[in-house]
């Protein structure tokens, strides 16, 4: 077995890491069996022990591998959950996910045979510049934030924060430190602020220290950050910022008329980023 040549500037350990990524993507290694030990990889590739160690370090930092003391090196696999983020229903349902996002999470977890848990808190904070701009406020104005820390099978899944103008939330159940029956959407409906549309902004970034500690991801695993601004006929209603660990979440968007589709699409095999351009 040889290491691909790559470019003249590409160090040998990076080329070895790229070939190990290829082998992982092609299913050569399984989660329940340790990868070949360093001495075996030395023999397979004809390289020095330090080259192997550096290559494995790269994949550990990317969150692809995990070293278990005294047991070996294994694939770091998290079950990936498809979340129907927005759009026409991909399965028949009385309401779409814009009307009842909490119900959607519960349904998706049940379909996947997983247990959804939520830790909840309410805070009054000063609005960040970007949140204030989207709500039509001045930066630093007081806003109400309702935060949900979602777990799947007790593993961190997402952090969701709904940001409200203080004047909208004042005197309503949105000020309660607990979830409300029917979700925040039910409260908004009673206030005459039923959400009828939304704009999503999607970015990827590395987690901050507190986020990394909560998600317990690999040091190289980014977050997907979905920032949704919802609207009624009077203007913006709330800003929902949801952060997902990229190794255990997949956002699904429906576009157009999907009436002929009666089931969710089958999960696709993971795509190796190093080979994505070639596909």
Secondary structure by P-SEA (a helix, b strand, c coil): cccccccccccaaaaaaaaaaaaaaacccccccccccaaaaaaaccccaaaaaaaaaaaaaaccccccccccccccccbbbbbcccccccccccccccccaaaaaaaaaaaacbbbbbbbbbbbbcccaaaaaaaccccccbbbbbbbbccccccccbbbbbbbcccccccccccccccccccaaaaaaaaccccccbbbbbbbbbbcaaaaaaacccccbbbbbbbbbbbccccccbbbbbbbccccbbbbbbccccccccccccccccccccccccc
